[in-house]
Amino acid sequence: MDHSAKVGRVALVLLVILLLGGGAEAQDFLDPNQLHIPDIKIEPAKGTPVPPNLQVSFFIISLSLIPYMVVSCTSFIRTTIMLSYLKSALGSTQALSNQLMMGITLFITFFIMWPVGERIRVTAVVPYAAGTISQDEFVVKLARPVREFMLAQVRDADLALFMRLGQIHPKGKMGSTSWYEDIPFRAIMPSYIMSEVKTGFFIGFLIYLPFLVVDMVVASVLMSMGMFMISPTTISLPFKLMMFCSLDGWHILIQGLVKSFNKPLWYNNPLGP
């Protein structure tokens, strides 16, 4: 046994003695009485027929649905589809790991949805904190910026599909402001998801085309040289990376992605009226 192994075993024995051998500091460190948890209380609403335990259960269930709402009601869908197709087209599965892809997607989504969050803060959060609007008005104003952002992206054909399936007949003239305001959220959300998936697939098709040309050229050259034992993707990867970097591909993709979103009237000035 070498010297480093002996030192490691001695250190392990000393650690076990400190944790179990009765040192005062070790006992204080492991004493559960020394662990202080913040006092968080969820007070149920009074004067309602729903029991308090069911109210707390509904509140916890609604918290678990927040991540799905964030993914389904923001630009996350289009962004993650675009980056997934880019990763597949490049053929670089190790350089662009899933953690890196999700990190890029989240921060691009945060950048795109920032004006929507500012609009929510100005129109809903600040007045509600100041006590100038009621809780019902706060809920309506909280959802309005997200609703307007989603309606700006929805295709009319997708919206008409879910309205027809749900037997929804909004009031007012079709295409007018009152007509859009009367559409329930249960029809807007699936329409938005379907529209975003279609747009993401179309962007993925456009991303695939130049990389597919490079793969076809490399495969033709290898076949003409009789090099059948070498995978064309192995040879084409450096050329695709060189083409993508020389054309400043990240700049082009991110710029095109941000500009591909239709923006509500208040998007460039979320602090305005």
N, C-alpha and C positions, 0 to 999 in steps of 0.2 A: 504493500500500500504506500503510495507516494505521500509527500508532505501535505499537498493541497487537500487530499481526501481526509487525512487525519484532522486537519484544521476544520474542515467542513463538519465532521462528526462531532468534534468538541463544541463547535458553535451550536449545533442542533441540540446537544445535551443541555447546554447552558440555557437555551431558549425554553426547553421543556421545564427545567428547574424553576425558571423565573415565572412561568405561567402557572405551574402546579405546585411549586414547592412552598408557597406561603409567604412570599415577599409582600410587604404592605402595599407597595406601589402597584404590584401586579394584581393583588386582590381588589384594590380600588379601581383599577382599570377595567376589570371584568365584573365589577359589582353592578347588577342591573339597577340598583337604587340610584346610581349616579347618572343614569341615562335619562335625560329630560326631553320629552316630546312636546312640541307646541300644542297648546290647548285650542283645538279647532272645533267649533260648534256649528252644526247645520240646524237652524231652527225652522220647523215646518210652519206653513202658513196657517193662521187661525181663522176659524169661521167657515171652513170648507168641509164637505162631507167625506173627503178622502182622509183616511187615517194617517197619522204622522209617519208611521213606519213605511207605508206605501209611498208617501211623498219623498222620503229620503231614498227609497229604492228607485223611483222614477228619475230622481236627480242624478244618482250614480250611473244609471243606464244611459241617460242623456250625455253625461261626460264621456262615456266610452264611445259614443257615436261622433264626437267632435273631429277626430282625425279623418274619418271617412267623409265628413262634410267638407273639411278643408281640402281634401284631395279631389272631391267631385265638383266643387263649386269654384275652383280657381283655375289658373293657367297651368296647373300641375300636369293635367292629362296630356295636353299638346306638347309640353316641354319634355316629359319623360318618354313619350313615343318618339319624338325627334331624336333624342340622345340615344335611345335604344337602337334605332335604325342606323345612326352614325357609327355606333360601336360595332354592329353587325357588318356594315359595309366596309369598315376599315379592317375587320378581322383581327383586331387587337383586343383580345379578351382579358389579358393580364394587365396591360397598361391602364385600361379603363375598367377598374373594378366596380362592383355593385355599390360599395360604400361611396366611392368617388362620384359615381353617376348620380346617386341620390343626393349627395351634398351639392353638386352643381345644380341639380333640378330644384332643390329647395331654395337656394339663394337666388336663382333666376326667377322663380315664382314669387319670392319675397319682393324682388325688384319690380316686377310687373304689377303686383297687387298692392304696392305701397300707396298709390293714390286712392285706391278703394278703402284701405284702412284709414287714411287721413280723412276721407269723406265720412266714414262711420264715426270717427272720433269727434269731428266738428258738429255733425248733425244729430248724433245720438248720445254719445258718451258724455260730452261736456254739458249739454243741457240737462241730462238726467242727474249728473253729479251735482249740478247747481240747484236742482229741485224745480226747474221750470217746466218739465214735462212729466207725465205720469208713466207708470211702468208699461202700460199698454202702448202708449205712444213711443216709448223707448224701443220696444220690440219691433214695431213697424218701421221706425227710422233706422234701426240696426240692420234690418234685412233689405232695405230699399237699395243702397248702393250695390250690394252683391247681386240683387235681382236685376238691376239695370245693366250691370256688366255682363251678366249671363245672357240677357235678351239681346245685347249688342252682337253676340257671337252666334246666336241660334239661327239655324237655317229655317226658313218659313215652311219648307216641306216636312222637316222633322217635327216642328211645333204643331203643324196641322195633323200629323199622324197621331201624336199622343192626345191631342184634343179630340180627335175623332174616336180613338179607342176609349177615352174616358168619358165620352158623351158630355163634353164641356162646350158651352155656348156662351162666350163672353158678351157683355152688353156693349152697345155702341157700334160704330162703323168699323169694319175690318181694316186694320192697319192704323187706326187712330190711336191717340194717346190713351183715351179712356178704355179702348179695346185691349191694349196691352196691360193696363193696370188691373183689369178684371180677370186676367189669366191666373189661375192658382199656381202655387209653387210646385205642386205635385206634377204638373205638366211641363213646367219650365226646366226642372232639374234633369229628367231623363232626356229631354230634347237637347239640352246643352251638352250632356255627356255624349250622345250620339253624334252631334255636330263636331265636337272636339275630336272624337275618334276618327271621323272621316277626314277632317283637316290634317290630323297627325299622320294618317296613312298616306295622304297625298304628298305631304312634305317628305315623308320617308321615301316615296317613289322618286322624287326629284333628287334626293341625296344619293340614292343608290346608282343612278344612271352613270355619273362620271367614274365611279369606282368599278362599276361593271364593265365599262369600256377598257379600263386598265387590266382587269382580270382576263378579259377575252384576248387582248393583245399579247399578254404574257403567255397565256395558254397556247395561242397559235404559234408563237415563236418557239416554245419548248417542243411542241409536236413536230414542227418543221426540222428541228435539230435532233429529233429522235430521243429526247430526254424524257422518257415516260415515267421514270422512277422518282422524279422530283415533283413535289406538289406545286401547282401553279400559285397557290395562295402564299406559300413560303417565299417565293421570288417576288410576287407582286406587292407584298406588304411594304417593303422599303420604298418602292415607287409611289404607292398611294400615300404614304406618310410624307414623302418629299413634295408631292403635288399639293397635298392638303396644307402643309406648312408654307410653301412658297406662295400660294394664293391667299394666305391669311384666312384659312377656312373658319376658324373660330369667330373671327370678326364678322365674316359674311353670314354665318349661321345665326349668331345671336342677334345681329341687326335685323335679319329677315324675320326671325321669330318674334321679336318685340313688335316690329311693324306689322306683322300679320294679324294682330288683334285689333278688332274694331273697338273704338274708344267712345264712351259716353260723352256728352257735351261738357261735363264738369271734370273730365279726367285730367286735363292739363292744368286745371285750377280747382283742385279739390276743396280749398278753403273758401272759395267764393260762394255766392248764393245758389 
